[in-house]
């Protein structure tokens, strides 16, 4: 959610709000647009790479940096927290670092295994993750040789598993080929698209963890 402001009041409003926004990392009042701009200059980052680090769509980051919109408090907190805790490894590797491929032969199979729920809940509480995470699941059939021209980019995280056939997942400028049983996990803000490499239909399971 973002508030779109008229140009007449935009800069004045941004400065006004900044007086009430205190960066807990530096203990100084700073506008969120300045924070984004300074971080990009300091680490020589593009908006796309900053999008991966913060989990905020690049188009929204650009508007915030240019003071064309003022984000919700949730987005302010998300950006500030990400910039304050971004590791040098993540900053340097950027987009390429934002996904994980799991091949079918790497999947561990278990039968009648008992899950230690007490341990899992304890770890969740330590991590600060909410118990109720909005999730959307899709079973998608791709027609033979299906191609897609445009990229998708949105908040959240995504898991794609190939149930049948062979697909190509393009993540920014990287291509990942997945065969039956393979899967990939990535940050949804990375521009991405999925295409069918098989002449016959392919089937995939897509799970999106929403913010």
N, C-alpha and C positions, 0 to 999 in steps of 0.2 A: 504494500500500500504506500502511495506517495501523494503528497499534496502539490498540485500544480498552481503556481502563483503568477499573478500578473507581473510584468517587468517593472511596473511602477513601484511596487512594494517589495519585490523579491529580495534585493540586497539588504534592505533595511530589516526585513523579517529574519533573514539568515543571521545577521549580526545580533539581533535581539535574542534569538533563540540560543546563539552561541554563548551568551552570558550565563546561561543556565546549564550548559553542557560542560561538565568537567571531565577531562580525560584522567581516569584513575591511574594510568600508567605514568604519565608525566606530571600529574597534579597541576595542570594548568588549563585555563579555559582556551579552547581552540575550536574554530568552526570545522565541521565535518568535511567541507569542500577543501579547506587548507590541508587537513590531515591526509586526504586522498592524494592531492597534488604533491605534497612534500614527500610522501612515501614512494610515489612513482619516480620522482626525480632522484631521490636518495639511492634507490635500487635499480634505476634505469629500466623500469617495467612498462610494458604496454598495458592498456586497459583490459585487454583480453586475459593476460596473465594475472592481473590484479583481481579479475573476476573469479578466477579459479581459486585464488588464495582466500578471498572473502566469502565466496558462495553467493555473490550478488551479481545479477545480470549486467553485462558490460554496458548496455544501453542506459540502464538506470544509473550506473556509476558515472557515466559521462554527464548526464543531466545534473547529478548532484555536484560533481566537480565544477561544472559551469554555472552553478547556482540557478538552474532552470526549474528545479523541483527541490522540495525539502522532504526528506524521507521520514518514515515513521520512527518512533523511538526504538522499535525492535530492530530495524535496519541499522540505525545508528549504533546500537549496542553490538550488533553482529559484525559490522565493519571495524569498529574500534577494537573488539576482542581479537579478531583475526589479525589485524595489523600489529597488535601488541604481542602476539604469540607466534607469529609466522617464523618458522625456522629458516636458516640460511639455505638449507637443502631445498626446501620448497620454493623459496624465492628464485634460486638459480635454475631449477629444473622446470618450474612453471607448469605449463599445460601438459607436457609429456609425463609429468609425475602423477597426474590426476586420474589414472585408471589402472586396474589390475585384471589380467587375463588368467582364467583358470581352465586348463585343458581337461578333457574328459578323463584322462588317465591319472590326473592329480586329485580327483574326487575320492574321498574316503567313504566306503560303504559300511554301515553297521546294521545289525539286526537286533531288535528288542533291547536296544541300549537305553538305560535309565538316565534321564537328564537330571543333573543335580540342580534343581530349581532354586534352592536356597542360595547356592553359590552364585548363580546367574543373577538373581535379584540383588544380591549384595554388590556385585560388580557394577550393575546398572546404577544403583544408588551412588556409588563412588564416582561414577563418570558424570553424574548430573543429567543423564538422559531421561527424558520423560517416558513414563510407562506407556502412554498412549501416543504413538507416533503415527500420523496420517500416512496410510499406504494405499496405493492403487495398483492393482494387478491386471494384466491383460494377456490373453492368449491370441496371438496374431498369426494369420496365414498370409504369407507373401506369395504373390503370383510368380510364375516362372520368369526369370530374368528381370524382376522388378527393379526399376531404377528410381532414384529420388534426387532432384536437383537442389532443393533448398535444405538448409540445416535447421535443426531445432535447438533452442537454448532456453533453459528455464531453471528456476531454483530447485534444490533438492539433490537427491542421489538416485542412481539408476542401476539396475541389475538386469542383464539380458542373457538368457540361456537358449541355445539352439536345441530344439526337440527333434527336428527333422530337417535334413538338407544342409546347405552351406550358405552362409551370409557374410557380407562385408560390413563392418561397422567403422565408419570414418569419424575420428575424434580430432577436430581441428585439422591439423595437417598430417595426422597419422592414420594409417589404415590397418585394421585388425581383421584377419580372416578367421572365422569361427566355423567349425564343423560340428556335426551332431554330438551333443554332450558337452561341448565347450561353452564357456560363459565369460562375460566381462562385467566388471563393476566400475562405474565412473561417476564423477561429479557432473550433474546435469547442466551446469552452466557452460561446460565445454561445448562448443557448437558440434552437433553430432547428427548423423543420419545412418539409416540401416538399409542395405540393398541385398537382393537375392542373387547369388552367383549361380544357382542351379537353374537348369532349364525347366525343371518341374517345381511345384510349389514347395516352399520351406515353411516350417512352423517354429515360432519362437515364443518364449514366455518372457514378459517384461514386467518387472516390479519397480515402481517408482516410490521412493520415500520422500514425501513432501515436507517442506518447511512450514 
